[in-house]
Amino acid sequence: MPREKRLPSGAEQVAVYLTPVEQLVLQTIRARRKSREEERTHQSEVVADALWAYLEEFEGISRDEVSNLLTRSPRRATGKMKLIPKTGRS
């Protein structure tokens, strides 16, 4: 039976280079999660969890703030188009 796919559909592969010590850290975290029978034991899940923890703890940015950045990207006028502000006249 094939393994269940656990990556989100929008996930893309990226290259990350780790030293042997950093690889050992990643393996240790994975092994500890497996021993606790946690679900998120894959390398990409451990790295993603670490990135979120770093962003929240050290950068002070929450997941909601990141989601808001993705949802509010208004299109700006380009080329010869010009935005004319609305006036108070009816």
Backbone torsions as a table, in degrees:
resi	resn	phi	psi	omega
1	MET	NA	131.1	179.6
2	PRO	-70.2	154.6	178.7
3	ARG	-68.2	147.4	177.9
4	GLU	-69.4	134.5	178.2
5	LYS	-74.4	126.4	-176.6
6	ARG	-118.2	2.2	178.6
7	LEU	-89.3	142.2	176.3
8	PRO	-62.6	154.1	-176.5
9	SER	-63.2	-28.0	-179.2
10	GLY	-87.2	3.0	-177.1
11	ALA	-71.3	139.6	177.0
12	GLU	-123.1	147.7	179.7
13	GLN	-74.6	135.3	175.0
14	VAL	-130.2	155.9	178.8
15	ALA	-95.2	129.7	176.0
16	VAL	-128.6	129.3	-179.4
17	TYR	-106.2	125.1	-178.2
18	LEU	-120.7	144.4	173.8
19	THR	-72.3	165.0	177.3
20	PRO	-56.2	-37.2	178.9
21	VAL	-66.6	-42.3	178.7
22	GLU	-65.9	-36.0	175.7
23	GLN	-63.9	-39.4	177.7
24	LEU	-63.8	-39.8	177.0
25	VAL	-60.6	-46.6	179.4
26	LEU	-61.7	-43.9	178.7
27	GLN	-63.8	-37.9	179.5
28	THR	-64.7	-44.7	178.9
29	ILE	-62.1	-44.6	179.1
30	ARG	-61.1	-44.0	-179.1
31	ALA	-64.4	-40.6	179.4
32	ARG	-66.9	-39.0	177.6
33	ARG	-65.3	-41.2	178.3
34	LYS	-63.4	-40.7	-179.6
35	SER	-66.6	-27.0	176.2
36	ARG	-87.8	1.3	-179.8
37	GLU	58.4	39.0	174.9
38	GLU	-77.9	158.7	-179.7
39	GLU	-81.5	-35.7	-173.1
40	ARG	-89.2	80.7	-176.7
41	THR	-114.8	-6.3	-179.8
42	HIS	-72.3	153.8	-178.6
43	GLN	-55.4	-46.2	-177.8
44	SER	-64.5	-34.2	178.8
45	GLU	-69.3	-40.1	178.6
46	VAL	-64.5	-44.4	-180.0
47	VAL	-65.2	-43.7	179.3
48	ALA	-62.1	-42.8	177.9
49	ASP	-61.4	-40.4	179.5
50	ALA	-66.0	-39.2	178.4
51	LEU	-64.1	-43.5	177.6
52	TRP	-63.2	-43.4	-179.8
53	ALA	-62.1	-42.5	179.2
54	TYR	-63.3	-46.7	-178.1
55	LEU	-60.0	-43.5	-178.2
56	GLU	-72.1	-45.1	-173.7
57	GLU	-77.6	-46.4	-172.6
58	PHE	-97.1	-27.2	-179.5
59	GLU	-101.7	-12.7	177.7
60	GLY	68.0	29.5	-179.8
61	ILE	-115.1	128.4	-178.2
62	SER	-89.8	167.1	177.0
63	ARG	-61.9	-37.2	179.1
64	ASP	-62.3	-40.4	179.3
65	GLU	-63.7	-39.2	178.2
66	VAL	-66.3	-42.8	178.4
67	SER	-60.8	-40.3	178.4
68	ASN	-63.5	-36.0	177.7
69	LEU	-62.0	-37.0	-178.9
70	LEU	-75.2	-32.1	-176.3
71	THR	-86.1	-26.2	-179.1
72	ARG	-108.9	81.7	174.4
73	SER	-124.8	81.5	-178.2
74	PRO	-65.0	145.3	178.6
75	ARG	-75.9	138.3	178.3
76	ARG	-100.7	152.6	178.7
77	ALA	-67.0	138.6	179.1
78	THR	-127.9	162.1	175.8
79	GLY	66.1	-133.7	-175.3
80	LYS	-89.3	-1.7	-179.7
81	MET	-71.7	144.2	-178.8
82	LYS	-130.9	131.8	177.2
83	LEU	-84.9	129.0	178.9
84	ILE	-106.0	118.9	-177.8
85	PRO	-66.6	147.0	178.2
86	LYS	-73.5	144.2	176.4
87	THR	-105.7	171.0	-178.1
88	GLY	-76.5	-2.0	-179.4
89	ARG	-78.3	147.6	178.7
90	SER	-100.2	NA	NA
